[in-house]
Amino acid sequence: MKNIIKLIITIVMFYFLFQYVNFTNLLDILAKSHGGTIFIAIIFQLASTYLAAYRWRLIMKLLVFKESVSYYVVSYFKGTFFNQVLPSSIGGDAVRIIDLTQKGYDKKDAFYGVFVDRVVGLVGLLVLNLFATIIFFGAFDFHFSILIILITVGGISGFFALFYLNKIKFLEHYKFLNLFHRLANRLNKLYTSKVLLLQHIFISVIVHTLTILAIYSLALSIDFHIDFKIFLIALPPVFLLTIVPISLAGWGIREGAMVGIFMLVGADQTKVLAMSILYGILLIVSALPGSYYWVKSKKAT
């Protein structure tokens, strides 16, 4: 039932989008896209996934998980495959947790490691968006830029505030608030060195930059020429919106967000939509190695 609702939302989003673009022109743009530049985009996306898996491995190593880099790369690709291709109730993060528990690791520790990986990745996205907006202030409307700065500063501040919640003792006496108290304790034990935390956040910034480079390459493949700085500011909010699981693999939400934000700088709506559709296809293609690893693991069991 949940997937049916997501499918309906996806269809409705595309229905409204197609009211504002020339469908024939959209197909023509997609048909004339340059294969060589798309191949470069695939390389950037695969590099982003590999580096994200490496970041996850560094985090799990702090939790005394002893698997190799290749193990985490395989598991990450499997998770990406479930997120992007399979309309399953099992998300990519759940797949990664299951992989670790099947190796004999504690389920709670596995969950915590995947959760921290997600959060550190999110903080890296906020940091990238904040610095890009400040450095290239004026690329977007003043009010939009200020909104981005407020959201990113708030998110980053909230994350670092988590480290101090363990000092508020009364939190541990309430069931819901106790979760934040325990999370603060574990974060402080995990990141005794804040330099290490900053290194992981920096890796996350590179991960998201590679993804943005992939989308920028797709833009060039359809002769959609716009400054790269616009992508650095516009795309992180799109990524944040697609985290909300209300459509199938972010389809529809991603396209609507991209069209809406790029319209603020007068970009061609049809080309923006074409770029977003190409990126959705790119995500599926780049996730296909995960299907091979998943089938291989099923045969092994």
N, C-alpha and C positions, 0 to 999 in steps of 0.2 A: 504493500500500500504506500509506503514511504517513497519508493522509487517511482510509482505512478504519479504522485503529487509533484515530485521533482521534474518528471517528464512534462507534465502539464505546464509548470512554471517556465520551463525551457522553451516550449512551443509558444507560449503566450509572449515571452520576451522577444523571440525572433519575429513573431507576427507584427508586433509594434515597430520593431526596427525596420522591417521591410516596408512599412508605410512611409518611411522617410528617405529611402534610397531607391535608386533605379536598379531593379533586380537584373535586368539584361546587362546593364553596365557592370554590375558586380561580377557576374559570371565571366564577362569579357576580361575584366581585370585579373581575375583568378587564372583564367586560361593563358594569359600572356605573361604570367610571373616567370622570373628567370631562375632556372633550375640550379645554376652554379651558386647563386647567392643563397638559395634555400639550403643547399648542402652546407654552406658555411654556418647558417643558422642552426642546423642539426648538430654540428660540431660544438658550437657554443653551448647548446642545451645539454648535450651529453657531458660536457666538461663541468657544467653547473651541477648536474646530478652526481657526478663522481666526487666533486669537491664537497658537496653536502654530505655524502656518505662518509667521507674522510673526517669531517667535523664530528659526525655522530660517533665514529670510532674513537676519537680523542675524548669525547665525553664519557663513553662507556668504559674507556680505559681508566678514568678517574674512579669509576665504580668497581674496579678490579675485574672487569670482563676481559677475557684474554683472547678473543678471536682476532683473526688477521684482517687487514684492510680489505682484501678480496671478499671475505665473508660479509662485511657490512655493505660493500658495493652491490653484491648479489641481492642481499635482503632489501636494500633501498630501491633497487630496480623493481623487485617484486612488489613492493609497496606502491611504487609509482604506477605499475601496471594495474593494480587493483583500483587505484584512485581514478585513473584516466580512461580505462578501457572497460572494466567489468562493472555492470550495474549491480554491484553486490552490497549487502548490508555490512560486510566486513571491509573496513577502510584500510588504507595503506599503513597507518600507524599500528592498527591491530595486527596486521600481518607481520610487522617487524617485531612486535612483542611476542607473538606466537613463535616466530623463528628462534628467539632467544630462550624462551621457556623450553622449547624442544631440545635445546642444547644442555638443559639441566639448570639453567639460571633461575633465580627467584623471580616470580611474576611481578612482585611489587617493585623490585629493583629495575626490572626490564621496563616496566611502565614509567618509572621515574626517569630513567635515562632517555627514553623516547620523548617524554614530556619536556624535559630540559632542552633537548635538541630542537624541538619545535619552538620553544620560547626564545632560545638564543637566536634562532633563525629569524623570528619575528622582530626581535630587537635590532638585529643587523639591518633589516628592511627599513625600520623606523630611522635608524642612524643615517642610512644612505639617503632617504627621502629628506631628512632634516638638513643635512649638509648641502645637498643639491639645491634645495629651495633657497637656502641662505646665500650660497655662492652665486646662484643665477637669479637672484631676487629681481623681479620685474619681468621675467619671462612669461609669467601668468599675471592675471588680475591681482591687484593688491589684496583684496579681501580673501581670495582663494589661497594666496600664498600665506597669509597670516593664519588662516584656518589650518593649513597643513603644518605650519610650525607649532601651533598650539596642540594639535593632536599628537604629533611626534614627540614633542617635549613631554607631554602628559604621559604618553605610553612608556617612554624611556625612564622617566622619573618614577613611575609606578613600579617598574621592574626593579630598579635599584632600591626602592623603598621596601621591597619584599625581604631584603637581607636584614632588616631591622625589626621585623615583626616578631621575631623570637624573643625580643626583649620585653614585649608586652605580654606579661604573664597571664592576664585574665582571659586571653584568647583561647588558651588550651582547655578552658573549662566549658566551652560551648562547642557543640558537635560540628556545626558548619564552620565556625571561625577557627576551630582547631586544625582544619585542613591547611590554612594559611600559616599557622604557627609551625606545623610540622614541615611544611614546604620551606619556610625560612631556615629552620634548623638544618635541613638537608642541603640547601643551597650554600650555606656557610661552611658546612663540612666538605662539600664538593669543591667550592672555590675559595679555599683558604688564601690563595693568591689571586688578587683581583687582576694582576697582570695576565694571568692565564685566561681569565674571563674575557678580558679585552681582546686577547688573541683570537678566541673563539668567535667573538662578535665581529672582528675584522674579517675572519674567514667567511662569515655570513654575508658581509657586505660584498665581498668578491663573488660569492655564489649568486647573489641577486643581480650584480652588475653583469655577469655572464649571461643571465637570463634576459636582461634588458638588451644586451648586445645581440642576442638571438632574434628578438623581436625587431630590433633596428635593422638587422639584415633582411628580415622578411619585408620590412617597409621598403627597403631599397630594391627588393626583388619585384615589386609592383610599381616602381618609379614614384614612390611616395617619399618625397624629399623634405625633411623637416629637421631642424637642429637636434642633435643627440641630447642636449640639455633638457629639451622638452620631454623626452622619453624618461630621463632620470627623475623628473618631477612628477610626471603624469602616471607612470606605470605602477609605482608602489601602492598608491591608493586602490588601483584596480586589483592588485594581488591581495590586498587586505579584504576587499569586498568578496572575492572569490573563495576566501577561507570559509565564509558562512555557507554551510551545506544545504542550500535551498534549491539547487538545480543540479542536473546531471553533469558532474565533473566541471562545474562552473560555467557550462555553456549557457549563453543567453545573458547571464549576469556579467560575465567578462566583456562580452560584446557591447552591452548597453553602457557599461561603465567607461569603456574605451571611447566609444562614440561621444558620450556626454562630456568627458574631460577634454578630449582633443578638440571638441567644438569650441572650447573656450579660447583657443588660439586660431580659430578660423580654418581648421583642417577640413579637408574633403571627407564628408561622412561616409561615402561609399568606399573610399580607399581605406579609411580607418576600419570599417567593418570587414573588408577583405583581409586586411592585415590580421585582425583578431581571429578570423576563421582559419587563416593559414597557421596561426600560432596554436589554435586548438588541435588542428591536424598534426602539427609538429610535435605536440605533447604526446599524442597517441603513438606516432612513429618512434619517438625517442624512448617510449615506455615499452616497446615491443621486446627488447632483450629480457625484460622481466617475465614475459610469458614463457620464454624458453627456460629460464631458471625455475619458474614455478612448476612447469610440466616435469622438468628434470627432478625436482625435489619430490613430486608426487610419485614418480616412478621409483625413486629410491626407497620410499616408504611402503 
